[in-house]
Amino acid sequence: MKQADTGPLVSVLLPFHNAAETMADCIDSVLAQTLNDFEIITVNDFSNDASLQILQAYSDDRIRIINNKHRGLVSALNTGLACCNAPLVARMDADDIMYPHRLAKQYEYMRQHHEVVLLATQARKFPEASIRNGYREYMRWQNSVLSHEDVHRQIYIESPFAHPSVMFRRDSVIAAGAYRHGAFPEDYELWLRLLHLGHRMEKLPQVLLDWRESEKRLSRVSDNYSRNAFDVIRADYLSRDERIHNRRIAFWGAGRKTRQRVRRLLDKGYEPVAWIDIDPKKIGNRINGVEVVEPAWLEQSGDKPFVLNYVTNHGARDIARQYLQRIGYVMGQDYLEVG
C-alpha cells in the first residue's frame, strides 16, 4: 500500500525515555508491517542511555528522530503529534511489539468508517510470568470492550484501551486539545474527553499488540496513574455526564472504601436518594442522613432512580449487574458502573 506524493498513510507516534533494552524489538516490529507507507515519529524524552544510538543505527528513512521540547511524556506526545504528517496517527511505546498486520487492519477499518475517530485493538500482556491476577482480569475486561456502545457504557470502570494500541485521526485529536498536562493519566483523560465531545471510538476484535508489563512503566512509578488520580478524573467527567443530570441517583455500595470514592461526586453536588447494599449489617444505617437500603427498594421506589454501581469486587459487581438487569435496568441508560 503506497500513497504517492501526498505524504504517508500513517504516522507512528513513539516517544521514548531510556528504552535501550527494548527499542530494537519495537522498531523491528514496526518496520515489519504489511502496510509500508508510514513514518515513525520517535521523540527522545531526554534519554541518557543508548536508545538514541540504537535508533540512529537504522538506515530506514521512514524513521524521524525529534528531541522533546520539555521533559515528560505529555510534552513528548504533543511534540511528536505536531510533527506527524499523516492524517492517521498510530500510538506505540518503545517497549511494546506490534503484530505485522496491525497498521494495515486499523488503516483499512478507518478508511471505510469515517465516523470512527479512534480505533484500538485487543492486546496481550507479556511476559506471562509478570502478570498478576488483577491485571489478568483487567485485560479480560478491556479486551471485551469493543463497540462504541461498549465504550460509552463502561468507560467509567477503567481505561478501555491500551494506549499503544490506538490509531486516531490527527486533526480530530488536535482540535480536541491533544494531550493535556495534569495530575491524571493522560490517555484515560483523552478518551473521556473525546467521548464527551461525541466522538466515536471502537476496538478491533483481534490481538494486534504485545503490551509489556514492567516495574518501570509509568503506571507503576508515577502518581498520575495512582488509584486516586483515576478516581479524581473519573468523578470530574462523570459529574458532567448528561446521563445523570437531573436524575434521582442511588449509589450501590455502602462500604468504607466505596464511600471514600463516592465522596468526589458528592463534593460536586450529587446527593443520593439512597445507598444500596446487600450486606444485612449495613441495611438501615444512614450515611449523611440517607438510608442504606436493600436492592429490592429499587423495585418499590416507583420512579426508577439512576444507579451508580461503585462496587469494584468483580463477583459483587456481577451480582449487582445481574440484579439490575433482571428488574429491567439497562446499562448506560439506567445505570453505570464506576471503577
N, C-alpha and C positions, 0 to 999 in steps of 0.2 A: 504494500500500500504506500504510494508515494504521491504527494501533492506538489505540483511543480510551481515554483516561483512565488508562492504565497505564504511561505513560512511553514513550520512543522505542523502536523496534525495535533500533536500532544506535547505539552511541556511537563517534564517530570521534575517536581519541586523537592529538592533533597537537601535540607540543612544538616550540618554535621558539626560535632564537637568531640574531638579525641576519639575517633572511631576507627583507628588503625587496625584493630583486631578483626573487624567485620567488614570494612569498606570494600575490599576486593570481591567478596562473595556477593555483596549487594549490587555493586556496579555490573558485575558479570551477569547477574540475573536480569538487569535492565537491558543490557546490550544483547541478550539472547531472546528478546521479544520477537514474536512473529510479525507484529506491526513495527516497521523500522523507521517510519517517518516521525521522529521525535527529537527533542532536545532534552538534555539533562541539566537543569539549573542547580548546581551544587553551591551551597552557601556556607563558607567557612566561618563558624562562630568562635573565633579566637582559639583555634586548636593549637596545642603545643606538643603534639605527638607527631607521628609520621603520616597522619591522614592526608595532608596536602601532597606530600611526596608520592604517596600511592596513587592519588588521582592524576597527578602530573605525569606519571609514567604511562598512562593510556594515551594512545595516539589518535583516538576517535574524535573527530572534530564536532561531534554532537554534544560533547561534554564541555560545559562552560563553568568556570570557577569564579565565584564572586566572593569578596570579603564582606562580612556583615558590618553594617554601619555602627550598630550599637550592640552591646553584649546581650545575649539571651535569645531563647527560641522564638518568641513572638516577633522580635525585630528581625531575626534571620528569615522567618517565614514571609514577612511583609517585604523585606528587601528582595528576596527571591521572586515573590509574586509580581513585583513591579518590573522584573526583568523577563518574565515569561512572555514569549511571542505567540504561543498557540492559544486558540480560544478555549481549549480544554486543558485543565491542569490536573495531573495525577500526583498525589502526595506519596512520598516514600521516605523512610527513615534509613539511616546508614547501617543499621544492624538487622534489617529485615531482608526477606528474599521474595521477589515476585515470581509467580509461575509464568511460563513462556507465553500463554495466551491472554494474560491479564489485560494489557493495554488494548489489544485488538477487540476483546469482548466488550470492554467498557466503552471504547470509542464507537463501536458499531451500535450498541444499545442507545447511546446518547445521540448518535446521528439519526436514529429512527424515532427517538422520543424527545422532541424538542422541549416538551413541558418539564422534563426532569432537569433540575439544576445540580443535583449532587447524586452520584451513584457510587455506592460502596460495594465491596464483595465480602463474602464469608472469609474467615481467617482461621488459621490453625496456630495455636500457641506451641512454641518449642523452646528449648529441648524438653522432652516429655518428663524427665526426672525432676524438673524445676517447677512443674505446675502443681499448685496447691488445690485442694478440693474446692475452695471458694472461687478460685479463678476458673476451674473447670465448669462450675455451674454458671458463672458469668458468661463464658464463651458459648455454652449450650444455649443460654437465653439470647445472647447477642446474635448468634447465627440463625435464630428463629425469627428475628425481626427483619422482614423482607420488604413488604409493600409500604407504600406511603401511609396507608391506613394503619399498619402495624406501628410505624414510627410515631404517628400522630397520637395513637392510643397509649404508647408505652414509653415515651421519651423521658418522662419524669422518674422512671425506675432507675435507669443508669444511662450512660452514653451508649447509643445503639450502634455505633460504628467504630471499627478500628481505624484510627486516623490515617495510618499509612496505606489503607486500602481504598481511600476515596478518590474519585475523579469529579471535578466540578467545573462549572462554566466560569471562566476567569472574570468576565465582566460583571456577572451577577454577584459574585462574592466581593469584588472590589466595590460595587455600588452599595452593597450591604454594610460596608465599613471594614472589610478584610478582617484580619485577626486583631483582637483587642488585648491590650495590656490590662492586667488586673490580678487580684488575688483569687483566681479561679482557673480551672482547666480550660485552656484557650480553645481546644477543639469542641468540647461539650457546649461551651458558651456560644460558639459559632453555629452549631447545629440548632440550639434553642432559638437563636436569633433568626436564622433562616426560616425555621418553622413558623415563628410568629409573624414573619413578613409574608407568609403564604406560599413559600417556595416548596416545590415537590422534591422529596428525597426518597430514594429507593436503594435496594441492595440486590445484587445478583445472587441467585441461589447456588453458588459454586465457591469452593475454597480456592482463592487465587493469590493468597498471601500467606507466607510463614512469618508469624509475628513473634519476635524473640522476647522471651522472659529473661530479665536480668535484674540483679540487685542494684545496678547502676542507673536503671531507667528513671526518667524524671518523675514518673508517677509514684516511685518509691522514695525519692530523696527530696522532692520539692513540696513545700506547704501548699502550693497552688493545686495539688492533686489530693489533698487530705480529705477525709470524710467531711470535715467542717466546710471546706471550700466547695465541695459538691452540694452540700445541704444549703448553703447560702445562695448559690446561683440558681439552684432548683426553685427555692422559695421565691426568689426575685421574679423569675419568669412565670411560675405558677400563679403568683398573685395577679399577674396581668393577663392570664388566660381567660378568654371570653367565655369558656365553658363553665366557669364557676362564678362569673359576675351575676349579681342579683339572684343568687340561688341560696336556698337554705342548705347549709352544709353540715354533714355529720362526719366526724373523724373515727375511723376504725383503728383501734389500738389505744389502750389506756395505761400502758406500762410506762415506767420512768423514762427509759431511753426514747420511746416514741414521743412522749410529751415534750422532751427537750428539742426534738426535731420539729415538732409541730409549732413550737414557740415562735419560730421565724415567720410563720404565716400568721399567727395570732398578732404578732407585732405589727403586721401590715393591715390590721383591722378586720380580719376574718374570724368572727366568733362562731363557734359551732352551736347547733341546736341540741346536739347530743354527742356523747362519746360512746362508741360501741366496743364491746369486748366479749369474749367467750369464757373468760375466767370467772367462775362464780364468786370468788373472793373480791372481785372488783365491782361487780354489779351492785348498784345502789349507792356507790361512792359518788362524791361530787368533785369536779375539777374546775376551779374558778367559778363555782356556783352552778355548773352544768352537770347534769346527772350522767352517770355511766350506765348504759342500758344493754340488754342482750340483743342479738341480731333481730329477733322477732319483732322488736319495736319498729323496724323499718316497714313491716307489713301492716302495722297498726297506725302509722303516722298520717296516712291519708294522702299527703301531697308529694310523696317520693323525694325526700331530700337527696341532694347530690352527695355521694360518699367519696371521701378521700381515704384510701386504704394505706396507712403508714406502716403496716406490719411488714417486716423485712425477712423474717424467717420463712424460707421457701415453702415448707409444709403448711404453716399457718396462713401464709398468703394464699395458697391454693384453696384452703378451706374457705376463706373469705370470698374468693373469686367464685367458687362453685356455688356458695350460698346466694351471692348477689345475682348470678346468672339464673339460678333456679327460681328466684322471685321476680324475674323479668328485667333486671338491670342489664344495661348494655355498656361494655367498657368504652370509654371515650365519649359516651353520650350521657350516662347516668352515674358513672363512677370512674375514677382514675386511681392507679397505683403509684405510690410515691416511694422511691428508694431511700 
